[in-house]
Amino acid sequence: MIRNFIKIFLDKMKGIEFGPKINKEITLNEKTTKDEIKSFVSTMGNKIILSFYDAFHNLHPTEKPWALGDSGAFTAVRVDNEKIKVKRGNHGWMDKEWSEISKMELIDIIFKSRNFNGGNMRIESRVARKIWRIDENGKSLINFYHKVPE
């Protein structure tokens, strides 16, 4: 218990602020411009995870993409140490590790897939710290999320 308080205190000393978990939808459709996507990706920090559907991931050239379909990949994007990283998965498979991607490649992928995302992509706040809390029912794992402006 004291160890948890010390960890949280050290987080605050490092400037890490905690807030509620944020889940927010961002419009992504045929009207979304490449400049809008570029602007968002350029301001994306390490406090959020961006999720969208990459309709063209591993798509055979003779196949047509589908909205949120069996082909393609549900993609999560995060920023770590100013490097953009992605993790993909769909119907029983998922990347084991986060892989680095360039900003322009990410922008192109989102722009190309913008018509296949059901009108939105999602951002959510990342977990900043996990701690165990002891209560009358045993132990509970508590997630603290980065404070993200809404």
C-alpha positions in Angstrom: 0.0 0.0 0.0 2.8 2.4 0.9 4.6 1.4 -2.2 1.6 2.4 -4.3 1.5 5.9 -2.7 5.3 6.3 -3.4 4.8 5.3 -7.0 2.0 7.8 -7.5 4.0 10.5 -5.7 6.9 9.9 -8.0 4.6 10.0 -11.0 3.4 13.4 -9.9 7.0 14.6 -9.5 7.7 13.5 -13.1 4.6 15.6 -14.2 2.3 12.6 -14.9 -1.3 13.6 -14.1 -4.1 11.1 -13.7 -7.6 11.5 -15.0 -10.7 9.5 -16.0 -10.5 7.1 -19.0 -11.5 9.0 -22.1 -13.2 7.2 -25.1 -13.9 9.6 -27.9 -15.0 9.2 -31.5 -13.5 11.3 -34.3 -15.2 11.6 -37.6 -13.4 9.7 -40.4 -15.2 9.4 -43.7 -15.0 10.4 -47.4 -15.1 14.1 -46.5 -12.1 13.8 -44.1 -9.1 15.4 -45.9 -5.5 14.3 -45.8 -4.6 17.6 -44.1 -7.0 17.0 -41.3 -5.5 13.5 -40.7 -2.0 15.0 -40.9 -2.9 17.7 -38.3 -4.3 15.1 -35.9 -1.4 12.7 -36.2 1.1 15.5 -35.8 -0.5 16.5 -32.5 -0.9 13.0 -31.2 1.0 12.5 -28.0 1.9 9.6 -25.7 -1.2 9.9 -23.6 -3.7 8.4 -26.1 -4.2 5.4 -28.3 -5.8 5.9 -31.7 -7.8 3.0 -33.2 -9.0 2.6 -36.7 -9.6 -0.1 -39.3 -7.0 -0.5 -42.0 -9.1 -2.0 -44.8 -6.1 -2.6 -47.1 -3.7 -4.4 -44.7 -2.5 -7.6 -46.3 -5.3 -7.3 -48.9 -4.7 -9.3 -52.0 -4.6 -7.1 -55.1 -7.6 -8.9 -56.7 -9.8 -8.4 -53.5 -11.9 -5.4 -52.7 -11.8 -3.8 -49.2 -14.8 -4.1 -46.9 -15.9 -1.8 -44.1 -14.8 -3.4 -40.8 -14.6 -6.7 -42.5 -12.8 -10.1 -42.4 -9.8 -8.9 -44.4 -7.8 -5.9 -43.3 -6.8 -5.1 -39.7 -8.1 -3.3 -36.7 -5.2 -1.1 -35.9 -4.1 0.6 -32.6 -1.6 3.5 -32.7 0.5 4.9 -29.9 3.5 7.3 -29.6 6.4 6.1 -27.5 9.6 8.2 -27.2 8.4 10.3 -30.2 8.1 7.1 -32.4 4.8 6.1 -33.8 4.0 2.4 -33.3 1.2 0.2 -34.5 -0.3 -3.1 -33.5 -2.8 -4.9 -35.7 -5.3 -7.8 -35.4 -8.4 -9.3 -36.9 -10.5 -12.5 -36.3 -8.1 -14.7 -34.3 -4.7 -13.1 -35.0 -2.9 -10.1 -33.5 0.6 -8.8 -33.8 2.7 -9.9 -30.8 4.7 -6.6 -30.7 4.2 -3.0 -31.5 6.0 -2.1 -34.8 7.3 1.3 -35.8 5.7 3.2 -38.7 6.5 6.6 -40.2 4.1 9.5 -39.8 3.5 9.8 -43.5 2.9 6.1 -43.9 0.3 6.2 -41.1 -1.4 9.3 -42.6 -1.6 7.5 -46.0 -3.0 4.4 -44.4 -5.7 6.3 -42.5 -6.6 8.4 -45.6 -6.8 5.4 -47.9 -9.0 3.5 -45.4 -11.2 6.4 -44.3 -14.3 5.2 -46.2 -14.2 1.8 -44.5 -14.3 2.8 -40.8 -18.0 3.2 -40.2 -17.6 7.0 -40.1 -15.3 7.2 -37.1 -12.0 6.4 -35.6 -11.5 6.3 -31.8 -9.1 7.8 -29.3 -8.8 6.6 -25.7 -6.5 7.6 -22.9 -3.6 5.3 -22.1 -3.0 3.6 -18.8 -0.4 5.6 -16.9 -0.1 3.2 -13.9 -1.7 0.0 -12.6 -1.7 -0.7 -8.8 -3.1 -3.4 -6.6 -5.6 -2.3 -3.9 -6.4 -4.5 -0.9 -10.0 -4.4 0.3 -12.4 -6.6 2.2 -13.0 -8.8 -0.9 -9.3 -9.4 -1.6 -7.1 -7.6 -4.1 -8.3 -5.4 -7.0 -6.2 -4.1 -9.9 -6.8 -0.4 -10.4 -5.9 1.5 -13.6 -4.9 5.1 -13.5 -5.2 6.9 -16.9 -3.2 9.8 -18.3 -5.1 13.0 -18.0 -6.2 13.9 -21.5 -8.0 17.1 -22.5 -11.5 16.3 -23.8 
